[in-house]
Amino acid sequence: MLVKSAVKVAESTPANKRPGSSIRVREASFRDHQEISSLETRHVLGTKSYEEWSHLWSNNPLYRILEKHWPIGWVLENDDKRVVGYLGNIPLWYELDGQQIIAAGTHAWVVDSPYRSYSILLLDRYFHQKTVDLYLSTTVNPQASMALKVFNSPPIPLGAWDRSAFWITDYKGFAFSLLSMKELRFAKTLSYPLSVAMLVKVLSARPACRLQQREITGVEVRTCTGFDHRFDVFWEALRDRNPHLLLAVRSRDVLEWHFRYALLKNQLWILTVNNSSGLAAYSIFCRQDNPRFGLKRMRLIDFQSLDGNTSLLLPMILTALKRCRQENIHMLEFIGFSPQQADDIECLAPLWRKLPCWLYYYKAANQVLAENLANPNAWNASCFDGDSSL
């Protein structure tokens, strides 16, 4: 009843307060790219070229199967046939208990302010798809989180999705971006003394960190330039050992699709640890800068270990931290860590920041799946899920 009432209110609310105005929601097409890109630009959101944007579907292994039955998203049009709202819809493959699950990931939900009362219509289309088993929203802002609750979409029950752990790897660059974010005058001049103050504070607060780091550097971490056949072998073993976990499919072709443009732009680091039979664990780090404030940021996107040993993550983070310093990247960030991972990374002395809201919401399309996913132990969530790293 609450959902129907919200949609009814949206449909009956004048969008721009002028008599005769109307709004229309329709399925998006690839021809809408230019208008969608203009809409994102108006709201200072990151935009993609047509090739990169269409790649989310055209080269998506699951979309190639579902193409005729899968909308790439929906747009809102005003009286002038102008696109004033958009919600992307990305098909994603998951598995649980040996069953394939079709998930829909929201992408780039944005609506011009005079038409915000109609934004609920986009979510209504999204949550009423017939071919979807699981709905995922992994890049949620405070306004979107309220709307998702209207559709009974809960936050996932595992992980820290409202705060991040991070390490500063270039204090001067980080200080400059922080001052720029606060719109302070003389940001460049002030960045040096601020960076010195931050460095002194961090070093004095965590004197045991260096000793603890030396104790976990016995593992050999290697760097890959792409995804080879070993990742298919690893995925088969990972799914066989963890049938009780909801796992995003991580086959070689899915990984290559997911990270194609990050690899082409040299924005991806793939770190591995081997055992006698092949890959024992891997982690993926991706550049997610904030160009508006000049922030150079590397984020941990995904970590997977065959035996579930999270301690292998530590030498990988140390390797990434070293490379961040060498390449003058300002910070390394980790979002969505599990309680075990949070305990493990404490020895690396991270800083912590509060995020504006919980980032990751879901909704199961049937009761059995909903009951399974209410259990935190059913999740293996990371920034690989949804559109967090697309």
LOVEX-568403 format. One record per residue (C-alpha): residue number from 1; residue in three letters; x, z, y. Coordinates in steps of 0.2 Angstrom, whole numbers, plus 2048, in hexadecimal, padded with zeros to 3 digits. Layout:
<rs>
   k   r  xx  zz  yy
 NUM ala   X   Z   Y
...
</rs>
This chain:
<rs>
   k   r  xx  zz  yy
   1 met 800 800 800
   2 leu 80E 804 80C
   3 val 817 7F3 809
   4 lys 806 7E9 80B
   5 ser 803 7F3 81B
   6 ala 814 7F0 822
   7 val 812 7DD 81F
   8 lys 801 7DC 826
   9 val 807 7E5 836
  10 ala 815 7D8 837
  11 glu 80A 7C9 835
  12 ser 7FE 7CF 842
  13 thr 80B 7D4 84F
  14 pro 80E 7C8 85E
  15 ala 821 7C3 85C
  16 asn 825 7BF 86E
  17 lys 816 7C7 876
  18 arg 80F 7B6 87C
  19 pro 7FD 7B0 877
  20 gly 7FD 7A2 86B
  21 ser 80E 7A7 864
  22 ser 810 7A6 851
  23 ile 81E 7A8 844
  24 arg 820 7A0 833
  25 val 82A 7A5 824
  26 arg 830 798 818
  27 glu 83E 795 80B
  28 ala 84F 791 812
  29 ser 858 781 80E
  30 phe 86A 77B 810
  31 arg 864 771 81F
  32 asp 861 782 828
  33 his 874 786 829
  34 gln 877 782 83B
  35 glu 868 78C 842
  36 ile 86C 79A 836
  37 ser 87E 79A 83C
  38 ser 878 79A 84E
  39 leu 86D 7A9 84B
  40 glu 87B 7B2 843
  41 thr 886 7AE 852
  42 arg 879 7B5 85E
  43 his 87A 7C5 855
  44 val 88E 7C6 854
  45 leu 88D 7C4 841
  46 gly 89B 7BB 837
  47 thr 896 7A9 834
  48 lys 89C 79D 826
  49 ser 89F 78A 826
  50 tyr 892 780 81E
  51 glu 89D 77D 80F
  52 glu 8A1 790 80D
  53 trp 88E 795 810
  54 ser 887 788 804
  55 his 894 78D 7F7
  56 leu 88B 79E 7F5
  57 trp 87E 794 7EB
  58 ser 884 782 7E7
  59 asn 893 788 7DD
  60 asn 88B 798 7D7
  61 pro 88B 798 7C4
  62 leu 87A 7A0 7C3
  63 tyr 872 796 7D1
  64 arg 877 786 7C7
  65 ile 86C 78C 7B9
  66 leu 85D 793 7C4
  67 glu 85E 786 7D2
  68 lys 84D 77F 7D2
  69 his 845 791 7D1
  70 trp 850 79A 7DD
  71 pro 84E 79A 7F0
  72 ile 85E 79C 7FA
  73 gly 855 7A7 806
  74 trp 847 7A6 813
  75 val 847 7A3 826
  76 leu 83B 7A8 834
  77 glu 835 79A 83F
  78 asn 82D 79C 850
  79 asp 821 790 859
  80 asp 830 784 85E
  81 lys 835 783 84B
  82 arg 845 78D 850
  83 val 84C 798 843
  84 val 84B 7AA 84A
  85 gly 84E 7B3 83A
  86 tyr 857 7B1 829
  87 leu 859 7BA 818
  88 gly 865 7B3 80B
  89 asn 862 7B5 7F9
  90 ile 871 7B4 7ED
  91 pro 86E 7B3 7DA
  92 leu 87A 7BF 7D1
  93 trp 87D 7C1 7BE
  94 tyr 87D 7D3 7B7
  95 glu 87D 7DA 7A5
  96 leu 876 7EB 79E
  97 asp 874 7F0 78C
  98 gly 879 7DE 786
  99 gln 86B 7D6 791
 100 gln 86E 7CA 79F
 101 ile 866 7CF 7B0
 102 ile 863 7C4 7BE
 103 ala 866 7CD 7CF
 104 ala 862 7C7 7E0
 105 gly 86E 7CC 7EE
 106 thr 868 7CC 800
 107 his 873 7C3 80C
 108 ala 875 7C3 81F
 109 trp 864 7CA 824
 110 val 862 7C7 836
 111 val 853 7C5 842
 112 asp 853 7C1 855
 113 ser 84D 7D1 85E
 114 pro 83C 7CA 865
 115 tyr 837 7C6 853
 116 arg 83D 7D6 84A
 117 ser 82B 7DB 846
 118 tyr 82B 7CC 83A
 119 ser 83B 7D0 831
 120 ile 831 7DA 823
 121 leu 82A 7C9 81E
 122 leu 83B 7C3 818
 123 leu 83D 7D2 80D
 124 asp 82B 7D0 807
 125 arg 830 7BF 800
 126 tyr 840 7C6 7F9
 127 phe 838 7D4 7EF
 128 his 82B 7C9 7E8
 129 gln 836 7BC 7DF
 130 lys 830 7B9 7CD
 131 thr 841 7B5 7C5
 132 val 84A 7C5 7CB
 133 asp 84E 7D4 7C0
 134 leu 858 7DE 7CD
 135 tyr 858 7DE 7E0
 136 leu 869 7E3 7E8
 137 ser 86D 7E6 7FB
 138 thr 87F 7EB 7FD
 139 thr 882 7E9 810
 140 val 874 7F3 817
 141 asn 873 7F9 829
 142 pro 868 807 830
 143 gln 85A 7FC 834
 144 ala 85A 7F3 824
 145 ser 85B 803 81A
 146 met 84A 809 822
 147 ala 842 7F8 81D
 148 leu 849 7F9 80B
 149 lys 840 80A 809
 150 val 830 802 80D
 151 phe 832 7F7 7FE
 152 asn 837 806 7F3
 153 ser 849 801 7F2
 154 pro 853 810 7EE
 155 pro 866 813 7F2
 156 ile 871 812 7E2
 157 pro 874 823 7DA
 158 leu 886 821 7D8
 159 gly 895 820 7E4
 160 ala 898 824 7F6
 161 trp 890 816 800
 162 asp 88E 81F 810
 163 arg 8A1 822 813
 164 ser 8B2 81A 811
 165 ala 8C3 81F 80C
 166 phe 8D1 817 816
 167 trp 8E3 816 819
 168 ile 8EB 811 82A
 169 thr 8FA 805 826
 170 asp 8FD 7FF 838
 171 tyr 8FB 80D 844
 172 lys 8FD 804 854
 173 gly 8F2 7F5 84F
 174 phe 8E5 802 848
 175 ala 8E5 80C 859
 176 phe 8E3 7FC 863
 177 ser 8D4 7F7 859
 178 leu 8CC 808 85B
 179 leu 8CF 809 86D
 180 ser 8C8 7F7 86F
 181 met 8B8 7FD 865
 182 lys 8B5 80B 871
 183 glu 8B7 7FE 880
 184 leu 8C5 808 888
 185 arg 8CF 801 896
 186 phe 8E2 7FF 893
 187 ala 8DF 7FE 880
 188 lys 8F0 7F6 87D
 189 thr 8FA 802 888
 190 leu 8F1 811 880
 191 ser 8F3 80B 86E
 192 tyr 905 810 86C
 193 pro 903 823 870
 194 leu 8F3 824 866
 195 ser 8FB 81C 857
 196 val 90A 829 858
 197 ala 8FD 837 859
 198 met 8F3 831 84A
 199 leu 903 82E 840
 200 val 909 840 844
 201 lys 8F8 847 83F
 202 val 8F7 83E 82F
 203 leu 909 843 829
 204 ser 907 855 82E
 205 ala 8F7 857 826
 206 arg 8FC 850 815
 207 pro 90E 855 811
 208 ala 90D 854 7FE
 209 cys 906 842 7FE
 210 arg 917 839 7FC
 211 leu 91C 844 7ED
 212 gln 90B 840 7E5
 213 gln 90D 82E 7E8
 214 arg 91E 82D 7DF
 215 glu 916 835 7D0
 216 ile 90A 827 7CD
 217 thr 915 818 7D0
 218 gly 91B 815 7BD
 219 val 90E 808 7BA
 220 glu 913 7F6 7BD
 221 val 906 7ED 7C8
 222 arg 907 7DA 7C9
 223 thr 8FF 7CE 7D5
 224 cys 8F5 7BF 7D0
 225 thr 8F2 7AF 7DB
 226 gly 8E1 7AB 7D2
 227 phe 8D6 7AF 7C3
 228 asp 8DC 7A8 7B2
 229 his 8D6 7A9 7A0
 230 arg 8DB 7BB 79F
 231 phe 8CC 7C0 7AA
 232 asp 8C0 7B8 79E
 233 val 8C8 7C2 790
 234 phe 8C7 7D2 79A
 235 trp 8B5 7CF 79F
 236 glu 8B0 7CD 78C
 237 ala 8B9 7DD 788
 238 leu 8B2 7E7 797
 239 arg 8A0 7E2 793
 240 asp 8A2 7E6 780
 241 arg 8A9 7F7 784
 242 asn 89C 7FC 792
 243 pro 88B 7F6 78C
 244 his 883 805 794
 245 leu 889 800 7A6
 246 leu 881 7F4 7B2
 247 leu 88F 7E7 7B4
 248 ala 890 7D9 7BF
 249 val 896 7CA 7B5
 250 arg 8A9 7C8 7B9
 251 ser 8AD 7B8 7AE
 252 arg 8BB 7AD 7B5
 253 asp 8AE 7A0 7BC
 254 val 8A4 7AD 7C5
 255 leu 8B4 7B5 7CC
 256 glu 8BA 7A4 7D2
 257 trp 8A9 7A1 7DA
 258 his 8A8 7B2 7E2
 259 phe 8B9 7B2 7EA
 260 arg 8BC 79F 7ED
 261 tyr 8BD 79F 800
 262 ala 8C7 7B0 800
 263 leu 8D4 7A8 7F5
 264 leu 8D4 798 7FF
 265 lys 8D7 7A2 80F
 266 asn 8E4 7AD 807
 267 gln 8DA 7BC 80A
 268 leu 8D9 7C3 7F8
 269 trp 8E5 7CE 7EE
 270 ile 8E3 7CF 7DB
 271 leu 8ED 7DD 7D4
 272 thr 8EF 7DF 7C1
 273 val 8F6 7EC 7B4
 274 asn 8F9 7E5 7A3
 275 asn 8FA 7EC 792
 276 ser 901 7E5 781
 277 ser 8F1 7DA 77F
 278 gly 8EE 7D4 791
 279 leu 8E6 7DB 7A0
 280 ala 8E3 7EE 7A0
 281 ala 8DB 7EF 7B1
 282 tyr 8DA 7E5 7C1
 283 ser 8D5 7E8 7D3
 284 ile 8D0 7DC 7E1
 285 phe 8D3 7DF 7F3
 286 cys 8CC 7D3 801
 287 arg 8CF 7D2 814
 288 gln 8C0 7D7 81D
 289 asp 8C6 7D7 82F
 290 asn 8BC 7DC 83F
 291 pro 8C2 7CE 84B
 292 arg 8B7 7D4 859
 293 phe 8C3 7E3 85B
 294 gly 8D2 7DC 854
 295 leu 8D2 7E6 844
 296 lys 8DB 7E0 835
 297 arg 8D4 7E8 826
 298 met 8D6 7E6 813
 299 arg 8C9 7ED 807
 300 leu 8C9 7F2 7F5
 301 ile 8BB 7E7 7EE
 302 asp 8BB 7EB 7DB
 303 phe 8C5 7F5 7CE
 304 gln 8C2 7F3 7BC
 305 ser 8CB 7FB 7AD
 306 leu 8C8 7F8 79B
 307 asp 8CA 80A 795
 308 gly 8C1 811 7A5
 309 asn 8D2 819 7AB
 310 thr 8D0 81A 7BE
 311 ser 8E2 821 7C0
 312 leu 8E8 80F 7BF
 313 leu 8DF 80C 7CF
 314 leu 8EC 817 7D8
 315 pro 8FC 80C 7D6
 316 met 8F1 7FD 7DB
 317 ile 8EC 805 7EB
 318 leu 8FF 80A 7EE
 319 thr 904 7F8 7EB
 320 ala 8F6 7F2 7F7
 321 leu 8FB 7FF 804
 322 lys 90D 7F9 804
 323 arg 908 7E7 806
 324 cys 8FC 7EC 815
 325 arg 90B 7F3 81E
 326 gln 916 7E4 81A
 327 glu 908 7D8 821
 328 asn 904 7E3 830
 329 ile 8F2 7E6 82A
 330 his 8EB 7F5 833
 331 met 8E1 7FE 825
 332 leu 8DC 7FE 813
 333 glu 8CA 803 80F
 334 phe 8C1 809 800
 335 ile 8AE 809 800
 336 gly 8A2 80E 7F2
 337 phe 8AE 819 7E8
 338 ser 8A7 823 7D9
 339 pro 8AA 836 7D9
 340 gln 8B8 834 7CC
 341 gln 8C1 827 7D7
 342 ala 8BE 832 7E7
 343 asp 8C8 840 7DD
 344 asp 8D5 834 7D8
 345 ile 8D9 82D 7E9
 346 glu 8DB 83E 7F1
 347 cys 8ED 83E 7EC
 348 leu 8F0 82F 7F7
 349 ala 8EA 839 806
 350 pro 8DC 82D 80D
 351 leu 8D3 830 81D
 352 trp 8C0 830 81D
 353 arg 8B3 828 828
 354 lys 8A0 829 828
 355 leu 896 819 827
 356 pro 886 816 831
 357 cys 87B 817 822
 358 trp 87B 815 80F
 359 leu 880 803 80B
 360 tyr 87A 7FF 7F9
 361 tyr 867 7FF 7F4
 362 tyr 85F 7F7 7E5
 363 lys 84E 7F5 7DD
 364 ala 84A 7F1 7CB
 365 ala 83C 7E5 7C7
 366 asn 836 7EE 7B7
 367 gln 834 800 7B3
 368 val 840 800 7A4
 369 leu 84E 7FA 7AF
 370 ala 849 806 7BD
 371 glu 84A 815 7B1
 372 asn 85B 80F 7AB
 373 leu 862 80D 7BC
 374 ala 85C 81D 7C2
 375 asn 86A 825 7B8
 376 pro 87B 825 7C1
 377 asn 884 822 7B1
 378 ala 87D 811 7B0
 379 trp 886 80A 7BF
 380 asn 897 802 7C2
 381 ala 895 7FE 7D4
 382 ser 8A2 7F7 7E0
 383 cys 8A3 7EB 7EF
 384 phe 8A3 7DD 7E2
 385 asp 890 7E0 7E1
 386 gly 884 7D7 7EC
 387 asp 88B 7CE 7FB
 388 ser 897 7DB 800
 389 ser 8A6 7D0 7FD
 390 leu 89E 7BE 7FE
</rs>
